[in-house]
Amino acid sequence: MIYTMMQACKEADMTYQALKYYCNEGLVPNVKRDKNNRRIFDEKDKIYLFYIFSPLCYDTK
């Protein structure tokens, strides 16, 4: 399945601006684009975003 930026943001529980920043800084590897040059994400990218950038994955204690 292919996800748009907004769908990926909702899945990873982050803002659009944060995901755009991470992509621009190269923190999200191999970002693909559609024919209109918009960023798109697949299942592998979604899992990466969730586990790397989700605050739920960090133990704050």
N, C-alpha and C positions, 0 to 999 in steps of 0.2 A: 504494500500500500504506500502511496505517496502522500506526504503531508505538506501543507503550505507553512509559511512562517507562523501564522496565527495558530494553526492547529498544533504545530510543534511546541509553541509557547504554552498552550493550555495543557498539553500532555506532560511537559516538564515543569509546570507551575512556575513560569518566569515571565517577565514582561517582554514585549516585542523589542523594546529598546535594548534590553540586556542581551537578548539573543543576537540582535544585529551587531552589537558591540563585540560579542564573543566571536562572531563570524569574521568581522572586519579585522580583529586582532590575530586571527589565525588559531584561536583556541578550539574551534570546531573544524576538524580536518576534512578535506575533500568535499566541500559544500558544492552541491550540484545546482544547476539552474535550469529552468524551463525555457521554452522557446521565446518567452517574453522577458528573459533575463531575471526572473524572480527566483529567489532561493527556494529549493525544495528539499525535503528530507524523506528518507525511507525508514523502514523498521530499525535497521542497524543504527542509523543516526538518532532515532528517537530513544533507543535504549542508552546510547552514549550520553545524550543530553540528560536523561533522567538520572543516571548513576553518577555522572561527573558533576553536574550543576545543581541537583536537587538538594535543598537544605535538609530534607528528611534523611539523607544519607550520612549526615555528619553527626557524631556524638558530641553534644555540647557539654557533657558532664566531666 
